[in-house]
């Protein structure tokens, strides 16, 4: 069996979670994951193994169905799968520092690595497992109305991978449409009015805008300014209303909600406003 390094093992990584991660990348492969003395298949793969090999299906890991076979019999199963020209993946387990870790040891037929390597040139994080922190950032970017293309550039993942993760997180429905389409349509029909900055507030507007541009550059050349402050209208509102507290800042569109942007950039913005007022 050949080693596959594109999927790295993770500590405390449950078999069913690993299966779901891999199934997104390899939807046409039957995935066998070593669990103790058995190789287990889950969900649709378990049903297929039931039809092919008469494996017994049971419930496991909550509401998920699975089927398995003793580890000593896997080689025979592999031969049968190859004769049937069925694609498969074998995931082995190992013990390291008293922690069970799993990794792919064989993919058949062999997936051409050139495609993955080429993808990683433009999207360095493509095909890497998602971390909890990255998922939280994805949700924040999506909730701030960034497009799939823009999120792809920021997270350095392929657009298809972004859509798949958003589906799994329940942010996009099965038809790839953002939830609450009626609300979005109403917003298109009633666009946000353009704010006008008077001469008194224009200097503050330029200060905040320049700060946001600089902050974005510090995060990387592909990081857009609208991830710091969503729109010019938002900067104009800051310049006109001149919030002095976090509570007042939370009333500015783009700085309410979960408060992540407010927590990360709020102090800097309030300091800019304070300094401007003292001039």
N, C-alpha and C positions, 0 to 999 in steps of 0.2 A: 504493500500500500504506500502511495506517495504522500508526503507531508504537504499540507495546505496551510499557508501562513496568513491568508487574508482575513480569517476570522480568529481573533485572539480569545483565549479562555478568560473568564472572569470569575472572581471569587463569589461563592454563594449564588451561582447562576443556575436557576432551576431548569430542568430538562424541557418543560413545556414552554417556558419563555424562549429558550434557545431555539426550539422547534419553530416557533412563530416568527422569530427574527430571520431564520434561515429560509423559511418558506416564502418570505417576501422576495428574497434574492434568487431562490431556486424553486419556482412554483411547479416545475415539471419533474422534479426529482422526488423519489420516496426517501424520506430521511429516517435513518436508524440511529438512535442515540443510546449509548451504553449507560445503563443504570444498574449498578451492582453487578450481578451475574447475568443480566439480561440485556438484550438490545430491544428498545421499545420504539414503536411507531405511534403517531398521534393523529387524532381527528381524521381528516380525509385519507391520510396515508394508512391509518389503522384499518379503515373500511376496505381500502384496496388490498391490504394484506389478508384480510378476512376472505375476500373474493378469490385471491390468487392462491393462498396457502392454507385457507380454512383456519386462520388464527382466531382465537376467542377474543371478543371485544369486551372490555370492562371499563368502568368509570374510574378515573384517576385525576388527581390534581383538581379537585372541585367538580365542575360539570364537564370536563373534557374526557373524551373516550380515548382509549389506547389499547394496543395489542403488542405482545412481545414474544420473544423466543430466547432460549438459553444461548449464552455466548458461544458455546462450542458448535452450534449449528449454523452460525452466520455464513460460513464459507459456502455451504451448500445452497443457501438462499441466494448468495451473490451469483453463483453459477447459473441458477435458474433465472434470475433477473436479467443477466446478460444474454441468455438464450432467448428470452422474451423481448430483448432490446428495451428493457425498462431502465430509465435513468435512476441512479440512487446516490445517496451520500452516507458515509459511515462516520459517526462521531464517537471517538474513544474517550475514556475517562482515565485520569491519573490522580494520585494522591500527592500533594505537595504541601508541607507544613501542616499536615492534618486537615487540609481543605481539599474537597473534591473539585477538580477542574476538568473541563471538557474541551476538546478541539477536533476539528475535522482532520481525518487522516486519509480519506479517499473520496474522490468525486468521480463518478463514471456516467457518461463518457467524460474525459478530462475537459474541464472548462478552459478555453483559451485565455491565458493570462494577459495576452496583448491588449484585449479590450479593457480589462480592469486597469492595467497599467496606463493606457491612454486616457481613461476616464480620470485617473488620479492626477494626471498632469494639469487638468483644468479644474478638477474638484478633488482636492487632496483628501477630504474626509469621506469620499464615496466608498461604500461597502464596509465601512467601519461600524462597529456596534454603537448604538446610541447610549449616551450616559444620561443619568437623571438630570444633571445640570443642563445638558444640551437640549433635552426635551422641554425644560422650563423656558429656556431662551427661545425655542421654536414657538411655543405657545404665546410668549410675549410679543414676538415679531408678528405673528399671525393676527393676534388681537388688536395690534396697532395698524391693521389694514395693509401690511406690506404684501406685495404680489409674490407668487411662488418663485418667479424669476429672481426677484430681489432677495428673498430669503435664501434661495439657492446660492447666490453670490456671497452672502454674509456667512453662512454656515459652511460654505465650500463643499456642498453636496449636490448631487444631480437632482433636477426638478422632480423626476419620478420618485426618488427616494424621499423627498420632502412631502409629496402627495401621499405616499404610502404611510408615512409616520403620522401625518395629520389625520388620515382615515382611522388609524389605530387609536389615536388619542381622542377620537370623536369630534374633531373640529371640522371635518369635511364629510358629507354624506356619501352614500355609495355611488352617486352619479357625479362625484367630483365637484359638487356645487357647495359653496359656503353655506352654512346654516343661516336661517332667517333671510331668505332671498327677498321677501316682500319688503323688509326693512331697508335693505340695500337699494331696492328699486325706488322707494319713497325718497331716499337720500339723493338719488340721481335726479329725481323730479324737482326736489327742493334743495339745491346746492347751498352750501354754507356761504353766507354773504361775505364779500371781500372787505376786510377792515381797512380803514385809512389811518395812517400815522401822521400826526401833526408835526410841525417843525420841532416842537419841544421834546417829542418822544423819538424823533428820527435818529438822534445820536445813540440812544439806548438800544434801539432796534439794531443798528450796525454793530454795536459792541456785542450783543448777544449772538447775532448771526456769525460774527467772526470767531467768537469763542466756540460755537457749535462746530464750525468748519475745522478749527484747530483740533478739537476733541475727537472728531471723526478720524482725522489723519493719524492721530496718536494710536488709534485702535487698528489701523491698517489701511492700505491704499484702496481696498475694495469696500471699506466700511462707509456707507453713505451718511450724509449729514442728517437726513430725516429719521435716522435711528436714534439720534440724540434729541432733536426737536422735530416733530412730525412734519409741520408745514410752516410756510412763511406767515400764514394767518395766526398760527400759534405764537410765533415770535412777536408779531404785531400786538397780540392780546397781552403778552407779557410786558411789552413796552408801554402800552396804554394804561393797563390796570396797576402795574408796578406792585406786585404782591410783596409783602415784607415778612410773611410767616409761611410755614409749611401748609397750614390750614388754608390760607388764601391761595397758595400755589396749587393746591389740590382742586380748586374751583376753575383753574385754567384748563381748557380742553387739551388733552394729551398728557396731563399730569395728575389725572384722577385715577379711577379704577384700582388696580392691584397696588399701585404706588411704587412699582419697581423703578420707573424712570425718575420719579420724584426723589426716591431714596438715593439713587446713584448720582443725580445731577442737581438736585434741589438746592443744596448748600451753595454750590458754585454760582447758580443763577441768582439766588438771593443776595449773594455778596456783590455781584456785578451791579444789581439794581441799587443796593445800598451805596456803593461807591459812586454811582452815577448821580444819585440824589445829593450826595455831599459835595459834588463839584460846583 
